[in-house]
Amino acid sequence: MIQDGTELSSLSGERACTLTARAIAGIVGGELRGSPATLVSGVGPLDTAGAEDVSFFSQSRYAPLFRDTHAGIVLVTTELADSPTSVPSRVVVPRPHDALLALLPRFYPEAERAPAIHPTARIGRGARLGNGVSLDEHAVIGAGAVIGNGAWIGANAVIGDGVRIGEDTRVFPNATVYSGSVLGARVRIHAGAVIGSDGFGYVFRDGEHVKIPHVGRCIIGDDVEIGANTTVDRGSIGDTVVGAGTKIDNLVQIGHNVRVGRLCLIISQVGISGSAHIEDGCVLGGQAGIGGHLTIGAGARIGAQAGVFGDVPAGESWSGYPARPHRESLRATGALLKLPSLLKRIEQLLDEKIPR
């Protein structure tokens, strides 16, 4: 039965409901163009979406895909809404990606779970568990740890002695949170991540590298997400801090005493050396390397594979190796690409002046 354009589905797969084009336009606050009765039950990209999928179109370079797509409904910007296509229903919105966020939980809701502590979970002496905590198979909770209400610790995850974890935080399977770490509320630590391990610090003495003890903490703010196999080291004496709302991709390395501000984005394979300061709202592109004891100013953007050896002013975009302001980096790269032809021309001129 359909009510207000929504039909619950009996499918046993991940898709949970069917929506009409009219219902989708109402949910996202968009302008419907085309048939209001088109039915969809999932989401897909333009090139692979079928008649029962909703897709999105927000950049002109994808016009050929929009023209040929088989999607039933497409979320599209006002500027691109009149592009040629055979899609039966278009929903015009200012920001298709944002509109999609309202639809995804309806088609693919998170599975409901009943909080439970598996018999194989190990809970250390003096540990405190809040209401509605879940501990999956072989999870380890260290002595004196505090786990907030609604937290979920995955299978084989290890929470060290004295660790504090905020409410509704999820630690996925095989992640490790060392002693001396503090995780805020609604944090996500994905599989294989290591939080609060020792930093890389040694003193060369008497013919050997002597390890510097790391006694600082690792503090992760509220609403932070840390990707799979990422490592965040504890401080050597002070603390390593990741600010609230920051999102960190997979395979990132954050060294000891680093301070990352609020609402930053750090993309895969970034490396941040010890004691660097990443201020609020920065974006670090994939495989960028940040030298130690540097400051990346608030709102700065660092391009992919950049090598940063000096402080970056707030709000600027830097790229290249060594990193410099983005336009300057583009000019330098352009000049370098011209070098072979310039050298060839010089050789020709020399041959003309000095016959061999």
MARVEX-477182 format. One line per field, with one value per residue (C-alpha): residue number from 1; residue in one letter; x, y, z. Coordinates in Angstrom, 3 decimals, always signed. Layout:
k [NUM  ...];
r [A  ...];
u [X  ...];
v [Y  ...];
w [Z  ...];
% end
This chain:
k [1  2  3  4  5  6  7  8  9  10  11  12  13  14  15  16  17  18  19  20  21  22  23  24  25  26  27  28  29  30  31  32  33  34  35  36  37  38  39  40  41  42  43  44  45  46  47  48  49  50  51  52  53  54  55  56  57  58  59  60  61  62  63  64  65  66  67  68  69  70  71  72  73  74  75  76  77  78  79  80  81  82  83  84  85  86  87  88  89  90  91  92  93  94  95  96  97  98  99  100  101  102  103  104  105  106  107  108  109  110  111  112  113  114  115  116  117  118  119  120  121  122  123  124  125  126  127  128  129  130  131  132  133  134  135  136  137  138  139  140  141  142  143  144  145  146  147  148  149  150  151  152  153  154  155  156  157  158  159  160  161  162  163  164  165  166  167  168  169  170  171  172  173  174  175  176  177  178  179  180  181  182  183  184  185  186  187  188  189  190  191  192  193  194  195  196  197  198  199  200  201  202  203  204  205  206  207  208  209  210  211  212  213  214  215  216  217  218  219  220  221  222  223  224  225  226  227  228  229  230  231  232  233  234  235  236  237  238  239  240  241  242  243  244  245  246  247  248  249  250  251  252  253  254  255  256  257  258  259  260  261  262  263  264  265  266  267  268  269  270  271  272  273  274  275  276  277  278  279  280  281  282  283  284  285  286  287  288  289  290  291  292  293  294  295  296  297  298  299  300  301  302  303  304  305  306  307  308  309  310  311  312  313  314  315  316  317  318  319  320  321  322  323  324  325  326  327  328  329  330  331  332  333  334  335  336  337  338  339  340  341  342  343  344  345  346  347  348  349  350  351  352  353  354  355  356];
r [M  I  Q  D  G  T  E  L  S  S  L  S  G  E  R  A  C  T  L  T  A  R  A  I  A  G  I  V  G  G  E  L  R  G  S  P  A  T  L  V  S  G  V  G  P  L  D  T  A  G  A  E  D  V  S  F  F  S  Q  S  R  Y  A  P  L  F  R  D  T  H  A  G  I  V  L  V  T  T  E  L  A  D  S  P  T  S  V  P  S  R  V  V  V  P  R  P  H  D  A  L  L  A  L  L  P  R  F  Y  P  E  A  E  R  A  P  A  I  H  P  T  A  R  I  G  R  G  A  R  L  G  N  G  V  S  L  D  E  H  A  V  I  G  A  G  A  V  I  G  N  G  A  W  I  G  A  N  A  V  I  G  D  G  V  R  I  G  E  D  T  R  V  F  P  N  A  T  V  Y  S  G  S  V  L  G  A  R  V  R  I  H  A  G  A  V  I  G  S  D  G  F  G  Y  V  F  R  D  G  E  H  V  K  I  P  H  V  G  R  C  I  I  G  D  D  V  E  I  G  A  N  T  T  V  D  R  G  S  I  G  D  T  V  V  G  A  G  T  K  I  D  N  L  V  Q  I  G  H  N  V  R  V  G  R  L  C  L  I  I  S  Q  V  G  I  S  G  S  A  H  I  E  D  G  C  V  L  G  G  Q  A  G  I  G  G  H  L  T  I  G  A  G  A  R  I  G  A  Q  A  G  V  F  G  D  V  P  A  G  E  S  W  S  G  Y  P  A  R  P  H  R  E  S  L  R  A  T  G  A  L  L  K  L  P  S  L  L  K  R  I  E  Q  L  L  D  E  K  I  P  R];
u [+0.000  +1.268  +0.826  +2.171  +4.191  +6.001  +5.625  +7.325  +9.210  +9.209  +12.618  +15.019  +18.038  +19.417  +16.779  +14.033  +11.371  +10.066  +9.496  +7.663  +9.155  +6.529  +7.547  +11.243  +10.611  +8.785  +11.512  +14.333  +12.306  +12.953  +11.037  +9.642  +9.890  +8.390  +6.276  +5.318  +4.578  +8.054  +8.996  +12.527  +13.879  +17.599  +20.463  +23.044  +25.586  +24.489  +26.372  +25.042  +21.695  +18.607  +14.971  +14.381  +17.262  +17.599  +20.874  +22.336  +23.865  +25.766  +28.738  +28.539  +31.358  +28.946  +26.410  +27.020  +26.236  +23.099  +21.981  +22.375  +21.465  +18.717  +17.964  +14.301  +14.841  +17.791  +18.524  +19.899  +20.988  +18.989  +21.816  +21.868  +18.163  +17.474  +20.318  +19.117  +18.126  +15.473  +15.071  +11.319  +11.562  +13.944  +14.046  +15.739  +17.645  +20.490  +22.857  +22.139  +24.719  +23.084  +19.641  +20.909  +21.771  +18.061  +17.280  +20.051  +18.869  +15.387  +16.573  +19.387  +18.568  +21.046  +20.097  +18.564  +20.513  +19.866  +22.762  +24.556  +27.796  +29.141  +30.251  +33.772  +34.312  +36.859  +36.241  +39.104  +38.961  +37.272  +36.042  +32.740  +30.195  +27.362  +23.811  +23.244  +26.892  +27.628  +30.756  +31.183  +33.122  +36.539  +36.466  +38.892  +38.176  +41.145  +41.190  +39.655  +38.345  +35.133  +32.766  +29.936  +26.255  +25.407  +29.018  +29.716  +33.057  +33.588  +34.980  +38.646  +38.944  +41.222  +40.527  +43.481  +43.595  +42.060  +40.770  +37.697  +35.160  +32.189  +28.570  +27.444  +31.046  +31.757  +35.078  +35.054  +36.593  +40.348  +40.935  +43.205  +42.917  +45.998  +46.068  +46.187  +43.592  +40.351  +37.607  +34.691  +31.054  +29.862  +33.408  +33.953  +37.199  +37.303  +38.825  +42.555  +43.051  +45.514  +44.921  +47.495  +50.505  +53.996  +55.372  +58.583  +61.211  +64.800  +68.075  +71.341  +73.542  +76.436  +76.220  +72.535  +69.094  +67.586  +63.797  +62.219  +59.376  +56.010  +53.895  +51.418  +47.850  +45.876  +42.646  +39.987  +37.148  +33.428  +32.098  +35.515  +35.753  +39.049  +39.451  +40.684  +44.366  +45.012  +47.383  +47.327  +50.321  +50.164  +52.133  +55.685  +55.147  +52.155  +49.045  +48.167  +44.774  +42.223  +39.500  +35.748  +34.121  +37.355  +37.196  +40.285  +40.501  +42.103  +45.878  +46.752  +49.678  +49.467  +52.627  +53.186  +52.184  +50.307  +47.324  +44.563  +41.806  +38.059  +36.258  +39.372  +39.435  +42.515  +42.572  +44.136  +47.897  +48.596  +51.556  +51.795  +55.091  +55.425  +54.382  +52.767  +49.711  +46.799  +44.353  +40.553  +38.940  +42.031  +41.873  +44.911  +44.885  +45.872  +49.530  +50.472  +53.397  +53.550  +56.913  +57.354  +56.770  +54.946  +51.658  +48.988  +46.761  +43.015  +41.108  +44.246  +44.145  +47.089  +47.082  +47.551  +51.177  +52.398  +55.532  +55.176  +58.429  +57.278  +54.316  +51.232  +49.240  +45.570  +43.145  +45.775  +45.980  +49.425  +50.594  +53.670  +57.035  +58.303  +54.874  +54.235  +51.144  +49.082  +49.304  +53.046  +53.314  +51.349  +53.632  +56.735  +55.390  +54.454  +57.957  +59.509  +57.407  +58.697  +62.322  +62.970  +61.732  +63.740  +66.890  +66.309  +65.931  +69.151  +70.994  +69.682  +70.846  +74.278  +74.543  +73.693  +76.296  +79.007  +78.906  +80.223];
v [+0.000  +3.479  +6.359  +9.845  +8.314  +5.833  +2.084  -0.243  -2.964  -6.644  -7.124  -9.097  -7.089  -3.777  -1.554  -0.721  +1.287  +2.605  +6.314  +8.157  +11.145  +13.337  +12.053  +12.617  +16.186  +16.806  +15.252  +17.287  +20.449  +20.338  +21.208  +18.150  +18.051  +15.055  +12.198  +12.370  +8.634  +7.255  +4.703  +4.132  +1.976  +2.746  +5.017  +4.599  +6.561  +7.896  +5.299  +2.219  +3.329  +1.431  +2.414  +1.797  +4.055  +7.744  +9.384  +12.903  +15.297  +18.365  +18.874  +19.631  +17.231  +14.381  +15.567  +12.537  +10.218  +12.204  +11.957  +8.180  +7.213  +4.688  +6.142  +6.637  +9.918  +12.322  +15.108  +17.969  +21.586  +24.451  +25.253  +21.722  +20.844  +21.404  +19.182  +16.511  +13.183  +10.476  +10.377  +10.305  +12.476  +15.232  +16.913  +20.315  +21.271  +23.713  +20.993  +17.425  +15.891  +17.492  +16.379  +12.819  +12.774  +12.998  +9.954  +7.489  +6.678  +5.933  +3.460  +1.976  +2.397  +1.147  -2.213  -2.024  -3.789  -4.742  -3.814  -6.933  -8.063  -11.203  -13.949  -13.904  -10.196  -9.460  -6.629  -5.506  -4.760  -1.458  -0.795  +1.059  +0.470  +2.905  +2.031  +0.271  -0.599  -3.403  -5.540  -7.965  -11.236  -11.128  -7.382  -6.392  -3.587  -2.657  -2.057  +1.242  +2.073  +4.094  +3.312  +5.821  +5.145  +3.457  +2.830  -0.177  -1.986  -4.381  -7.885  -8.228  -4.515  -3.657  -0.753  -0.084  +0.514  +3.790  +4.757  +6.995  +6.623  +8.943  +8.091  +6.557  +6.077  +3.064  +1.233  -1.189  -4.702  -5.087  -1.439  -0.671  +2.231  +2.440  +3.491  +7.246  +7.897  +9.845  +9.555  +11.977  +11.339  +9.910  +9.088  +6.425  +4.425  +2.068  -1.396  -1.703  +1.866  +2.412  +5.292  +6.414  +4.279  +5.590  +8.243  +7.842  +9.489  +8.441  +9.919  +8.596  +7.811  +5.454  +4.048  +3.230  +4.799  +5.150  +5.337  +8.446  +7.391  +8.783  +9.741  +12.191  +11.433  +11.114  +13.110  +12.673  +15.220  +14.703  +13.606  +12.667  +9.818  +7.970  +5.632  +2.062  +1.423  +5.027  +5.681  +8.568  +8.633  +9.769  +12.795  +12.498  +14.838  +16.935  +15.635  +14.748  +16.305  +15.882  +18.538  +18.010  +17.246  +16.412  +13.542  +11.429  +8.979  +5.531  +5.008  +8.358  +8.822  +11.519  +11.882  +12.672  +16.071  +16.996  +19.258  +19.034  +21.628  +21.383  +20.402  +19.443  +16.932  +14.724  +12.474  +9.029  +8.511  +11.936  +11.982  +14.648  +14.834  +15.433  +18.717  +20.098  +22.282  +21.942  +24.726  +24.659  +23.884  +22.750  +20.274  +18.059  +16.254  +12.614  +11.679  +15.172  +15.254  +17.851  +18.508  +18.628  +21.734  +23.544  +25.432  +25.062  +28.117  +27.948  +27.121  +26.342  +23.709  +21.455  +19.716  +15.994  +14.767  +18.156  +18.255  +21.014  +22.292  +25.666  +27.309  +27.839  +31.058  +30.803  +30.463  +29.814  +26.875  +25.304  +22.407  +20.845  +19.676  +21.641  +23.093  +26.721  +28.797  +26.847  +29.288  +29.583  +25.808  +25.529  +28.075  +26.237  +22.913  +24.489  +25.921  +22.555  +20.827  +23.313  +22.650  +19.737  +21.751  +24.783  +22.691  +21.243  +24.728  +25.864  +22.888  +23.790  +27.394  +26.247  +23.925  +26.847  +29.118  +26.498  +23.966  +20.583];
w [+0.000  -0.904  +1.523  +0.674  -2.156  +0.059  -0.231  +2.186  +0.386  +1.197  -0.399  +1.744  +0.503  +1.761  +0.139  +2.594  +0.752  -2.549  -3.176  -5.920  -7.713  -6.033  -2.597  -3.316  -4.461  -1.191  +0.951  -0.620  -1.240  -4.983  -8.155  -9.921  -13.698  -15.448  -14.196  -10.492  -10.397  -11.193  -8.527  -7.213  -4.424  -4.353  -5.378  -8.125  -10.210  -13.583  -15.603  -13.795  -12.323  -13.440  -13.787  -10.056  -8.945  -8.185  -9.264  -9.279  -11.809  -10.610  -12.967  -16.676  -17.520  -16.783  -19.364  -21.640  -18.715  -17.897  -21.512  -21.632  -18.061  -17.348  -13.889  -13.029  -11.177  -11.212  -8.743  -10.833  -10.382  -11.877  -14.288  -15.703  -15.460  -19.167  -20.363  -22.831  -21.290  -21.430  -17.630  -16.848  -13.717  -12.707  -9.305  -9.439  -6.277  -5.512  -4.238  -5.394  -3.053  -0.038  -1.229  -1.571  +2.131  +2.932  +0.782  +1.586  +5.141  +3.798  +1.190  +3.300  +7.005  +9.560  +10.961  +14.395  +17.097  +20.671  +22.992  +24.143  +25.740  +24.133  +26.547  +25.061  +25.744  +28.457  +30.920  +33.165  +36.859  +37.661  +34.122  +33.918  +31.168  +30.491  +29.581  +26.265  +25.643  +23.157  +23.264  +20.376  +20.263  +21.976  +22.598  +25.368  +27.827  +30.008  +33.714  +34.768  +31.291  +31.046  +28.151  +27.618  +27.056  +23.769  +22.736  +20.526  +20.644  +17.752  +17.625  +18.637  +19.345  +22.270  +24.618  +26.914  +30.636  +31.718  +28.272  +28.267  +25.454  +25.009  +24.365  +21.064  +19.923  +17.751  +17.609  +14.693  +14.704  +15.203  +16.125  +19.082  +21.504  +23.723  +27.356  +27.758  +25.043  +25.359  +22.723  +22.643  +21.832  +18.500  +17.354  +14.680  +14.740  +11.764  +11.507  +12.033  +13.250  +16.097  +18.487  +21.036  +20.091  +20.866  +18.557  +16.578  +18.774  +19.507  +20.742  +19.312  +22.303  +22.889  +19.384  +19.409  +18.970  +22.436  +22.557  +24.065  +26.398  +25.340  +28.328  +26.742  +25.816  +22.581  +22.693  +19.997  +19.987  +19.483  +16.071  +14.690  +12.179  +11.733  +8.772  +8.532  +9.294  +10.273  +13.178  +15.617  +17.987  +21.582  +22.695  +23.929  +26.876  +25.825  +24.072  +20.502  +19.793  +16.991  +17.123  +17.027  +13.687  +11.867  +9.373  +8.664  +5.770  +5.657  +5.892  +7.464  +9.883  +12.555  +14.620  +18.274  +19.684  +16.496  +17.017  +14.425  +14.679  +14.280  +11.063  +9.106  +6.239  +5.961  +2.901  +2.468  +2.936  +4.393  +6.779  +9.501  +11.347  +15.052  +16.667  +13.506  +14.048  +11.617  +12.379  +12.039  +8.701  +6.787  +3.906  +3.271  -0.092  -0.519  +0.046  +1.219  +3.649  +6.429  +8.068  +11.809  +13.944  +11.111  +11.202  +8.518  +8.964  +9.411  +6.234  +4.205  +1.471  +0.669  -2.719  -3.215  -2.982  -1.792  +0.331  +2.944  +4.469  +5.803  +7.470  +5.280  +5.851  +6.743  +3.849  +1.175  -1.256  -1.652  -3.821  -5.370  -4.106  -2.364  -1.654  -2.575  -3.392  -5.907  -8.828  -8.364  -8.291  -11.542  -13.226  -12.025  -13.286  -16.625  -17.007  -16.184  -18.843  -21.417  -20.508  -22.961  -25.955  -24.824  -24.510  -27.952  -29.388  -27.689  -29.171  -32.626  -32.219  -31.086  -34.098  -36.386  -34.757  -34.351  -37.202  -36.163];
% end
